[in-house]
């Protein structure tokens, strides 16, 4: 459905959590793919400097070096209050937590 397709755009493709305005803010990579700040911080802390989807390199040394997705953040703010923003869109458990989050 249209609503379901819209919700898919609002979740990180790495962790499957719906973006929020805290640690899971949507961050854009130069290739055009978007991931939550938490997942990008985890990837960068592992020394990975490529997109998790297309493997195009980026030069961000920290998550603060990546731009926020203004469009997705606007969509998040316009979600109905009943939507569980910042939660997983599936029933699976979070597979790992990040030790150091450097928000940006």
N, C-alpha and C positions, 0 to 999 in steps of 0.2 A: 504494500500500500504506500501511498504518498507519505503518510506520517512515518512509517517504518523506514523508508528510504531517507527521509530527513534526519531521523534519529541516528542512522548509520553514519552520516556525515559528522555527527556530534560526538563520536566515540573515537578514542585513540586506537589505531590499528595494531599497536604493540600490546597494550594491556587490556584492551576492550572496555575500559572505563569511560563513562561519559565525561566530557570536559567540564571543568568548573572554573571558578574565578580565584582559586587558591593554588594548590600545588599541581593541579592538572589543567592549567591554562593551555590553550592550543598554541603551539609554536610552529612557525613555517620554516621549512628548509628551502634553500635556493632552487631545488628541483621542483618545488610546488607541493610536495607532500607535507602533511601536517601531523604532528604527534603531541602528546601532552608534555608539559615541561618536566614532569617527574621522569618519564621514560627517556627523554632526551638527556637529562642530567645523568641518568644511569648509563646510557650509551657513551656519552662523552667521558665519564669517569673511568670507563673501561678502555679508553683510548680509541674508541671507534669514531671515525670522522666521515662516515658515509651514511646515506639514507638507508634505513632498514628495509625499504621496499625496492628501490631501483639501484641502490649502491652508488649513486652519484656522490662524489666527495663534497664536503663542505668544510669551511675553515674555522668554524666556531670552536673556541677554546673552552667555553662555558655556555650554559643554557642562556645566560643573559646576553650572549652575542647573537641570539636568534630573535627574529621579529615575532610578535604576537599576531595571531590571525584575528584581525579586527572584525571581519565578517562573521567568523564562528563565534567570537565573544558576544557580538550583537545578537546572534541567534540564541545563544545560551540565556541571555538576559530576557529574551522574549518567550522563553518556554513557560508553559503553564506551571504554576507552583506545585502541582502534584507530581511533576516529573522529578525523579530522583537524580538530580545533577550531582556528579562526583561519585556515582556508584557504578558498579559493573552493569552492563546491559545484558549480561548472561548470568547464569547461576553458578558459574565456576568460581573457585576461590582464587585470590591473588597469589601468584606463584612466587613472588619475592618482593621484598621491601627494599627501599633504597636507604643506605646509611647516611649519606651526606646529600642533602638537597640544597642547592644554591639557587634560590629563586631569582628571577630577573625580570 
